[in-house]
Amino acid sequence: MSILLLAAAARGEESIRPPAVPLVACDPYFSIWSQADRLTDVATTHWTGKPHRLSSQITIDDKSFRVIGAEAAGISALQQKSVTVLPTRTIYQFASDQIALTLTFTTPNLPESIELLSWPVTYVTWSAKSVDGKAHRVSVTFEAAAEIAVNVPGQKTVWSTPAFEGLSTLSVGSESQTILGRSGDDLRID
């Protein structure tokens, strides 16, 4: 069953608005949500409400727009048309006069594969197509704040730049990992 939020409202249909929209839903410790109707209205958070900021911008023919996050002052948000929440995916639709953009968060938590179920992985994909019949130069940036790798923002992190052909990457993790060193509800990945 899917929950079609903004698109249903635009058609005059009654819709369900979940209190938060899941983006990364690997497990209770690694879980990032949008607490707003539009992905560009507020910074993303952990399910406990602590900051776990993701941000993304799309550049269309040298003009940039925000698609994730409220930060980046002076950069307009690309118009969000809809959000669909499915069991393993959350799909956002955006549009401009030049392109239609689909942004999909996929967490492959499938019970038939215990190995895949244990991976703390969410795939983020962007798909753009021209709506005005013209060719456009489109590029995307995506950033995750180091706070998503630790329990509290003040913890020290370490980073590296693994090489993958065609990508600029950065790996961030906790400097000190205390395996099973904490318990309780208000915890994040460490």
N, C-alpha and C positions, 0 to 999 in steps of 0.2 A: 504494500500500500504506500502510495506517495502522498506527501503533503505539498500541494502547490499553493504557495502563499500569495505573493504579489500579483501573479498572473490571474489567479482566480478572483482576487479583489477587483482587478481592472475590468474583468468581464461581468462584474456585478454579482458573482457567486459568493456564497458564504465560504470563508476559509478558516483554517485553524492556524493560529500563530503560536508556534512553540515558544516557551520562555527564552530559549537560546537555540542557535543553529549549530549542529556539530560540524566541525571542519576536520580535525584530527581526533579520531576516537579509538585509539589503540587499546588503552586500558585506563583505569582511574588515575594513574600517575602521569601518563602522557596523553593528554586530552585537551584540545584547544577548541574554543567555541566563539561564535559571534553573538553578542548580547543585544543586537539591534536588528531592525527590519532590513536595513541596507548594510552591506559589508563595509561600506566606506564611512559609516556614521560614528563608529567607536573603535577603539583598539581592541584586538582580540584578547581573550583571557583563558586561563585554565578553568575547568568546571567549578573550582572553588572560588572563582572571581579574582584570583591573583593575576597580575599581568603576564601574559605569554604572547607577546606581540609578533604578529606576522604582518608584512606589508608587501604590496606589489603595485607596480605601475606598468602601464602599457604606453608605448610611444607610437603614434600613428602619424606618419609623414612629418616628423620632427615636432609634434605637439604631444605632450605627456598628460596622462590622466591616471588618477588613483583607481585601483580596483579592489584593494584590500587595505584597511586601516584608515584612521582619521588623521594621521600625521602627514607630513610633507606639506607644510604651509605654502600657499600660493599655487598649488596644483589642484585643478578641479577634479571632481569625481566623475568617472564615466557613468552614464545613466544605467542603473540596474533595472531590468525589466521583470525578472522573476527569480525565485529560488525554489528548488525542488529538493525535498529531503527523502531519501530512499534508505533502505537498511544498510548498505555499504557505501553509498555515495551521497554527496550533496552537490547539486548542480546550480550554478548561477548563470543567468543570461544577462548580458550587458549590450548596449547599442549606442552607436554614434551615427552621424550622417554618412560616414564612410564605411564602417564595418559593424558586424555583429560578432560579439565575443562570447564564448562559452568557457566558463571556468569550472572545473570539476575536481572535487576532493574525493579520492577513493581510498578507503581503508579496507583491504581485502580480508576481513575477518570471516572466513568461511569455515564452518565446523567440520567439513569433510577433510580438511588438511590441518592437523594439529601443528605441523611445522610452520605453515603459513600463518596460522592463528597466533603463534608466539612471536612473530616478527613485529617490532615497533615501527611499522612503516605506513606512511600515507603517501599516495601518489597525487601530485597536483599537476593538472594538465590545462593548458590554454589552447583554444581553437578559435581562429578568427577567419571570417569570410567577408568579402566585399559585398556591400549592399547597394552601392551606387554604380556598379558595373566597371569601375576603374581599378587599376592596380595600385596598391598602397604598400609602403614600407612599414612593417610592424615589428616591434621588438618588445620584449617583456623583461622586467626585473622582478626578482622575488627575494625577500629578505626575512630571516627569522632572527629575532633578538636572542642573544646568548642566554637570557633568562629561561628559555624553554629547556635548557639542558641541566638546570639545577633546581633544588628545592626552594631556595630563597634567592632573590636577586643579588645579595651581597656576597654570595659564595664565589670563590675564585674559579675561573674556567681556564682551560687550555685550548689551543686551536692549532689547526694545520691546514694546508692547502693541497688536498689530494688532486692528482692530475687525471682528468678524464677528457678525452679528445672532444673538442668543440665546446667545452663548458668551463666557466670560471666557478670554482667551488671553494667552500670553506667548511671545515669540520670543527665543531665546538663540543666540548664535554666538560664535566666536572673535574677539577684538579684532584680532589680526594673523594673517592667513592667508598662510602661506608655501607657495604652490602648488608642488608637486613639490620641496619643500625638505627632505624626509626620505625615507628608504627603509629597508626592513628588515621583519621579521615582527612586532615588538612595537609596532605603531602603531595609533592610533585616529583617527577622523574629526577633522578640524581645520578 
